[in-house]
Amino acid sequence: MRVDRRQASDEELCDAFEAVESARGDITLTYFEFGTLAAVRHFIRTQVDVAILEVGLGGRLDAVNVFDADCAVVTSVGIDHIDYLGTTRESIGFEKAGIFRGGRPAVIGDPEPPDSLVRHALDVDATLMRAGADFRGVIEEGQWRYEGPGGLRAGLPFPALRGACQVSNAAVAITALDTLRDRIPVSAGALREGLLMVMLPGRFQVLAGRPSTILDVAHNPHAARAFAQTLGHMERARRTVAVFGMLQDKDIAAVAREMRPHVDCWNLAPLPGVRGASVDILERALDDAGVLDEIRRYDDVASAFDAARAEAHADDRILVFGSFLTVSQALASLSRRDH
């Protein structure tokens, strides 16, 4: 919950939670439903001009989908949450398509979207915008250009976020803005500022100093593939240690398989809660993925991260990934050290 680049305070969070609690009566809410309602209540109280809501799981039955979006965006379709969404891109695409509304923009950033996603957008008579067909980002020497419903924008700076996928993501964002330009005009200067200043903690977040330390919340094969591709464009370190923890309902072996070429040693750590994978589960998954590197076991993420930092040389690299929980615990460990 963030308004004008500022995270909601503890007081604002508690106020929103109390409002939801008092209003729900005997209605049972999931954690995400509770949080979604609290966030929207906070946005209403602060009188935002624009609210951006991120779907938590799928789309059709997600809590966020109770609201009718002025513009709905699906950036990509990967295999995740298979217990709820199905095991194929077609079944998952259908669930994601549930956020589209008739007569309103439906922006698809996946260059090869499943038929179910496109078909549903057409069936509900949404205004379909497809990457490659209706808009695109074209990389040029030291810059890139955007072509889309709002026309041509040349000489754009590369997004501050790292990764080969970020120009495509930026093109999706610009398309969403263009579809709403009559109601939410965004100047060329504001657009450039957004590209240059964008920051997402835990998304290929590079910490200051040596050894190089990179945190990424990649927790499914699709995200791990993007993480690995970005690492592949960087100079290889002398030695790379992974601090690795995942939830057991994720495809751990597939994530490890994507990351295997970029890791020399795996520091394994369990995650808390009933969904957290134990070190035994992680180790079996690495074996299934054909990982033959050195493997070390730790009691928690902080211990695994501290061990990696203690032994790393200046020209080594530390990767922290596998879950939002893994990255957040590593950042919390750093914060405690700073204090």
Salt bridges, closest charged atoms under 4 A:
GLU12 OE2 - ARG6 NH2 2.95
ASP15 OD2 - ARG41 NH1 2.41
ASP15 OD2 - ARG45 NH1 3.48
GLU21 OE1 - ARG24 NE 2.89
ASP68 OD1 - ARG101 NE 2.60
ASP70 OD1 - ARG183 NH1 3.01
ASP80 OD2 - HIS81 NE2 3.78
ASP80 OD2 - HIS219 NE2 3.89
ASP80 OD1 - LYS250 NZ 3.14
GLU95 OE1 - ARG60 NE 3.02
ASP110 OD2 - ARG89 NH2 2.73
GLU140 OE2 - ARG145 NH1 2.65
GLU147 OE1 - ARG136 NH1 3.37
GLU147 OE2 - ARG145 NE 2.72
ASP178 OD1 - ARG153 NH2 3.06
GLU193 OE2 - ARG5 NH2 3.68
ASP249 OD2 - ARG275 NE 2.95
GLU258 OE2 - ARG225 NE 3.12
ASP264 OD1 - ARG236 NH2 3.48
ASP280 OD1 - ARG297 NH2 2.86
GLU283 OE1 - ARG297 NH1 2.64
GLU294 OE1 - ARG239 NH2 3.12
GLU294 OE2 - ARG296 NE 2.85
ASP306 OD1 - ARG337 NE 3.24
GLU311 OE1 - ARG296 NH1 2.57
ASP315 OD1 - ARG238 NE 3.53
ASP316 OD1 - ARG238 NE 2.90
